[in-house]
C-alpha cells in the first residue's frame, strides 16, 4: 500500500510541474473553431494577427483550405476581445481571392463556360458557378464557399487558373 501512495504522490507532483511548464502555452493561445464561410484572412483580421501566423501555428500548408469544425490555435498575445453579441459587429465573412490578373481572367472564362457565371446552376451532381461536385462543397452552397473551394481545387489539381483554362481548352472541361 505504501508503494502505491508514493507513486500517487510522484504522479501528482509530476502533474503540478507539468502544469507550470504548460501554463505559458495555455495563456498565450486561444482556440477558434472554424465555421461555414470562414477564411483564414477573416479569422486573422478578427484576432489582429496574420494568415501566415495562423497557418504556421496550425501546420496549414494550403491557406485557402480549412475545414468546418477544424480547431485553430491562435496567438492571443495580439488577440482583440470581440463581443459576438454586439449589434455593430458584422457576422458575414467574405472570401477574397488573391489571384493575378491573368488567373482572375482565366477563372472568369471558366465560370462563364461552366455556368454562365451563375452560383445556382445545376447539372446532375455538379453545382454552381464552377460546376463543382456537391461533395466538394460539403453542403455549403454559398458563393463564398464556391469561390474558396474552386480556388483550392484548381490550386491542387492544376496549380493555377491559367493552367486549368489551358486544360479546359484542350479537353472541354477542367
Secondary structure, DSSP 8 states (H G I E B T S, - for coil): -HHHHHHHHHHHHHHHHHHHHHHHHHHHEEEEE--TT--HHHHHHHTT--HHHHHHHTT-S-TT---TT-EEEEETTS-----TT-TTS-----------HHHHHHHHHHHHHHHTT-TT-EETTEETTTTEEHHHHTT---HHHHHHHHHHHHHHHTSSHHHHHHHHHHHS--
